Amino acid sequence: MSLSFKEPVEYMAERASRHGDVLTVSLSVCREAASLSGLSVREAEIAALRGGLCPARYERTIGTFGLEGQARLLESCAAVAGCGGLGGWITEILARAGVGRLILIDGDVFDENNLNRQLYATEENIGEPKAAAAAERVRQVNSGVTAEYYQMFIDEANGAELLSPADVVLDALDNNRGRRDVFSLCRRLGIPFVHGAVAGFFGQAAVLRPQDRPLWESSELPDKGIELTTGNPPFIPPFIASVQAAEALKILAGLEGGLEHTLLWFDLMRCDMQRLRLK
């Protein structure tokens, strides 16, 4: 038995289950339809969504993004620069949300001092590449998402080729020189840049469009910040990563209400937040 390209939706619809107002399709049915029609799982899920069906794995997010928004996520590509403290949590959220293609970039390996906060660091993978661990996790979590990884540090020399397929770039770097280089590339390529940084009880996030001024114009800006003295406890990376991922998902799904010309600054010691206007 084989299916033509138009038939997967009919095949899945016949095997769908109604949950309230939503017709859901199980992962096994999506895989069957993909195999019979020569499609990837991602392509089968997109066909289902465009046919008014919801893959069961996205049932709890359809109320947020809608069927079309979820289809857009599956058709999108996001690049994550850095796969450690922020990047691991960002990757996890984007994979579970169904961003169809992830470009994961990090030249570093896991160290014991990563165990307190980095999602993909384990006692067993000390010394192994962070980007490879992130890509393997995506493979385990969502077969509809393609994750490609690059064990290298991104800079202006190699970055254009790495980032050019991306619809959005997420900053999970730990140094200002790298942020300056990556945002410069995003400006040149016309890609939105979702910034994040953490230290102690503090964190910040912003969305920079290609026409925006960089936050790191001064060459005298120190490469590292207050995290050298305040440390990085386990609760702040997932908090800021969630803000960054939410902003990226809004961009990719075509939703309004994202950050514009604003930096959000959080103080979790005092449970305070400030909105700083960017000019």
Secondary structure in CASP SS format (residue, H / E / C, confidence):
PFRMAT SS
TARGET T0000
AUTHOR 0000-0000-0000
METHOD secondary structure of the structure
MODEL  1
M C 1.00
S C 1.00
L C 1.00
S C 1.00
F C 1.00
K C 1.00
E H 1.00
P H 1.00
V H 1.00
E H 1.00
Y H 1.00
M H 1.00
A H 1.00
E H 1.00
R C 1.00
A C 1.00
S E 1.00
R E 1.00
H E 1.00
G C 1.00
D C 1.00
V E 1.00
L E 1.00
T E 1.00
V E 1.00
S C 1.00
L H 1.00
S H 1.00
V H 1.00
C H 1.00
R H 1.00
E H 1.00
A H 1.00
A H 1.00
S H 1.00
L H 1.00
S H 1.00
G C 1.00
L C 1.00
S C 1.00
V H 1.00
R H 1.00
E H 1.00
A H 1.00
E H 1.00
I H 1.00
A H 1.00
A H 1.00
L H 1.00
R H 1.00
G C 1.00
G C 1.00
L C 1.00
C E 1.00
P E 1.00
A H 1.00
R H 1.00
Y H 1.00
E C 1.00
R C 1.00
T C 1.00
I H 1.00
G H 1.00
T H 1.00
F H 1.00
G H 1.00
L H 1.00
E H 1.00
G H 1.00
Q H 1.00
A H 1.00
R H 1.00
L H 1.00
L H 1.00
E C 1.00
S C 1.00
C E 1.00
A E 1.00
A E 1.00
V E 1.00
A E 1.00
G C 1.00
C C 1.00
G C 1.00
G H 1.00
L H 1.00
G H 1.00
G H 1.00
W H 1.00
I H 1.00
T H 1.00
E H 1.00
I H 1.00
L H 1.00
A H 1.00
R H 1.00
A H 1.00
G C 1.00
V C 1.00
G C 1.00
R E 1.00
L E 1.00
I E 1.00
L E 1.00
I E 1.00
D C 1.00
G C 1.00
D C 1.00
V E 1.00
F C 1.00
D C 1.00
E H 1.00
N H 1.00
N H 1.00
L C 1.00
N C 1.00
R C 1.00
Q C 1.00
L C 1.00
Y C 1.00
A C 1.00
T C 1.00
E C 1.00
E C 1.00
N C 1.00
I C 1.00
G C 1.00
E C 1.00
P E 1.00
K H 1.00
A H 1.00
A H 1.00
A H 1.00
A H 1.00
A H 1.00
E H 1.00
R H 1.00
V H 1.00
R H 1.00
Q H 1.00
V H 1.00
N C 1.00
S C 1.00
G C 1.00
V C 1.00
T E 1.00
A E 1.00
E E 1.00
Y E 1.00
Y E 1.00
Q C 1.00
M C 1.00
F C 1.00
I C 1.00
D C 1.00
E C 1.00
A C 1.00
N C 1.00
G H 1.00
A H 1.00
E H 1.00
L H 1.00
L H 1.00
S C 1.00
P C 1.00
A C 1.00
D C 1.00
V E 1.00
V E 1.00
L E 1.00
D E 1.00
A C 1.00
L C 1.00
D C 1.00
N C 1.00
N H 1.00
R H 1.00
G H 1.00
R H 1.00
R H 1.00
D H 1.00
V H 1.00
F H 1.00
S H 1.00
L H 1.00
C H 1.00
R H 1.00
R H 1.00
L H 1.00
G C 1.00
I C 1.00
P C 1.00
F E 1.00
V E 1.00
H E 1.00
G E 1.00
A E 1.00
V E 1.00
A E 1.00
G C 1.00
F C 1.00
F E 1.00
G E 1.00
Q E 1.00
A E 1.00
A E 1.00
V E 1.00
L E 1.00
R C 1.00
P C 1.00
Q C 1.00
D C 1.00
R C 1.00
P C 1.00
L C 1.00
W C 1.00
E C 1.00
S C 1.00
S C 1.00
E C 1.00
L C 1.00
P C 1.00
D C 1.00
K C 1.00
G C 1.00
I C 1.00
E H 1.00
L H 1.00
T H 1.00
T H 1.00
G C 1.00
N C 1.00
P C 1.00
P C 1.00
F C 1.00
I H 1.00
P H 1.00
P H 1.00
F H 1.00
I H 1.00
A H 1.00
S H 1.00
V H 1.00
Q H 1.00
A H 1.00
A H 1.00
E H 1.00
A H 1.00
L H 1.00
K H 1.00
I H 1.00
L H 1.00
A H 1.00
G C 1.00
L C 1.00
E C 1.00
G C 1.00
G C 1.00
L C 1.00
E C 1.00
H C 1.00
T E 1.00
L E 1.00
L E 1.00
W E 1.00
F E 1.00
D E 1.00
L C 1.00
M C 1.00
R C 1.00
C C 1.00
D E 1.00
M E 1.00
Q E 1.00
R E 1.00
L E 1.00
R E 1.00
L C 1.00
K C 1.00
END
